[in-house]
């Protein structure tokens, strides 16, 4: 069973002492672990072995976590094709799974597997040692059957790292202080925001989401409030443009010179070697993604500039909305879109993640709460039954505490 889920098994996994000493952690292959194969499921990193631990891995080791092994992932963090991190949890082989989240992958994988998935505030957990394509949106996501385990893992991995210039020391201090405090109780008043006409803006409809919101609204002390997010309908397009441009730039490091796949074709010079190797190194989805980024970089750069401006407006609009509510609730997926998760087209990829990518654009923390998943439940049904909550930046502890309350309401435990 383990060989079907793990691409590499750490035979010497031993827990240390500390707050995570009894916690088994599965790590996907895009997160550097010293002396482990680290190919991010891409031929561009064929046979690459990490030279050092990612900062977050060092912190997990210091806290006593047992690193179980490698799970498979979508190539370079794009999508869920071949992903096995959720299986490590559902089969009882791991207590926590780490997965890079650039478009909603961690939350979607969790929803499909029937567990919780968390994307922390951008800049709370160091990115040094992550291998991905979209640096301004990537976070180390955390999956677990326990929100308490997610909270402990986030607290362990969080904190300033001088190797990551994107970190906000003041915001981090605020977030870490939140984990040291008792947080909101189950009886505190809670205002839950629902984005006005979200289904119309995205061209989607979801009766299950409406039923879940109605159930939340019947709980004592909870108020549902409609909020406006300016340009919400453009979030998908903005992520597409900025994401592909960043990916096109980031992929330049995969040059087949220092590491990774190098073509076996007969070539006359370094330039031919580079062209052939690059053509052989990436799968269909990554290739299409990089081609789009190249187009926006060199043929329509104004579209990229416009997307950056709209992104700033989205961030400001979401921040303003969260001044009047404690959190915002959205489906993880709607309609039949998640069935295209293995699509090799960029449009199919964005169909799947159209509702999760907002938090990646804005940097806000987001957690997915699973619906009822049984052995016969399809991936699409599981994702449609799940909810995601978005909270204020650097209020990660508060969001996780409120997620526990919402989860209890949905499962009938309160």
VENQUI-V226445 format. One record per residue. PSI is psi in whole degrees, 0 to 359 (* if undefined). Layout:
# VENQUI-V226445
PSI ; PSI
This chain:
# VENQUI-V226445
316 ; 322 ; 340 ; 341 ; 319 ; 133 ; 344 ; 133 ; 129 ; 99 ; 339 ; 21 ; 116 ; 130 ; 147 ; 210 ; 144 ; 187 ; 346 ; 27 ; 337 ; 19 ; 121 ; 128 ; 124 ; 138 ; 123 ; 165 ; 8 ; 8 ; 122 ; 128 ; 124 ; 129 ; 12 ; 146 ; 133 ; 74 ; 358 ; 29 ; 33 ; 140 ; 338 ; 341 ; 30 ; 127 ; 14 ; 134 ; 128 ; 138 ; 339 ; 166 ; 145 ; 152 ; 318 ; 328 ; 318 ; 317 ; 324 ; 317 ; 314 ; 333 ; 2 ; 7 ; 148 ; 116 ; 112 ; 314 ; 189 ; 134 ; 155 ; 160 ; 169 ; 150 ; 123 ; 29 ; 2 ; 114 ; 191 ; 14 ; 116 ; 4 ; 140 ; 9 ; 321 ; 326 ; 325 ; 328 ; 313 ; 332 ; 2 ; 22 ; 352 ; 152 ; 330 ; 143 ; 137 ; 133 ; 131 ; 134 ; 109 ; 339 ; 357 ; 12 ; 317 ; 318 ; 322 ; 316 ; 320 ; 317 ; 317 ; 325 ; 353 ; 29 ; 183 ; 143 ; 135 ; 129 ; 113 ; 170 ; 135 ; 127 ; 0 ; 317 ; 130 ; 143 ; 354 ; 121 ; 0 ; 140 ; 108 ; 185 ; 345 ; 82 ; 331 ; 358 ; 349 ; 141 ; 157 ; 108 ; 159 ; 129 ; 142 ; 161 ; 354 ; 125 ; 329 ; 319 ; 322 ; 317 ; 314 ; 319 ; 318 ; 314 ; 321 ; 317 ; 338 ; 162 ; 158 ; 140 ; 122 ; 344 ; 354 ; 98 ; 351 ; 356 ; 147 ; 101 ; 318 ; 315 ; 321 ; 317 ; 317 ; 314 ; 315 ; 326 ; 326 ; 325 ; 339 ; 349 ; 165 ; 332 ; 177 ; 142 ; 170 ; 344 ; 353 ; 147 ; 141 ; 125 ; 120 ; 125 ; 140 ; 127 ; 129 ; 129 ; 37 ; 321 ; 325 ; 318 ; 325 ; 358 ; 32 ; 163 ; 143 ; 101 ; 327 ; 323 ; 316 ; 321 ; 321 ; 317 ; 320 ; 320 ; 319 ; 321 ; 338 ; 348 ; 148 ; 135 ; 5 ; 134 ; 135 ; 131 ; 135 ; 134 ; 155 ; 130 ; 106 ; 134 ; 19 ; 322 ; 344 ; 359 ; 317 ; 312 ; 319 ; 314 ; 318 ; 312 ; 308 ; 318 ; 316 ; 323 ; 314 ; 320 ; 317 ; 321 ; 315 ; 326 ; 351 ; 337 ; 342 ; 78 ; 1 ; 15 ; 307 ; 331 ; 170 ; 184 ; 137 ; 134 ; 148 ; 1 ; 154 ; 121 ; 157 ; 335 ; 178 ; 323 ; 317 ; 320 ; 316 ; 313 ; 313 ; 316 ; 316 ; 320 ; 331 ; 348 ; 335 ; 148 ; 175 ; 316 ; 314 ; 319 ; 311 ; 321 ; 316 ; 323 ; 318 ; 317 ; 320 ; 323 ; 312 ; 328 ; 318 ; 343 ; 335 ; 57 ; 334 ; 328 ; 322 ; 316 ; 318 ; 319 ; 321 ; 321 ; 318 ; 324 ; 317 ; 321 ; 321 ; 318 ; 315 ; 320 ; 319 ; 320 ; 318 ; 318 ; 323 ; 357 ; 337 ; 352 ; 163 ; 330 ; 165 ; 138 ; 139 ; 160 ; 158 ; 320 ; 162 ; 158 ; 213 ; 16 ; 325 ; 343 ; 345 ; 21 ; 331 ; 13 ; 144 ; 12 ; 150 ; 321 ; 320 ; 321 ; 314 ; 335 ; 318 ; 318 ; 21 ; 334 ; 343 ; 341 ; 345 ; 315 ; 331 ; 323 ; 318 ; 342 ; 6 ; 153 ; 148 ; 140 ; 139 ; 138 ; 124 ; 152 ; 192 ; 120 ; 126 ; 169 ; 330 ; 1 ; 130 ; 163 ; 317 ; 316 ; 318 ; 316 ; 323 ; 335 ; 346 ; 153 ; 155 ; 142 ; 138 ; 130 ; 177 ; 150 ; 135 ; 14 ; 47 ; 316 ; 318 ; 319 ; 317 ; 322 ; 318 ; 329 ; 323 ; 319 ; 314 ; 318 ; 318 ; 322 ; 315 ; 329 ; 359 ; 20 ; 355 ; *
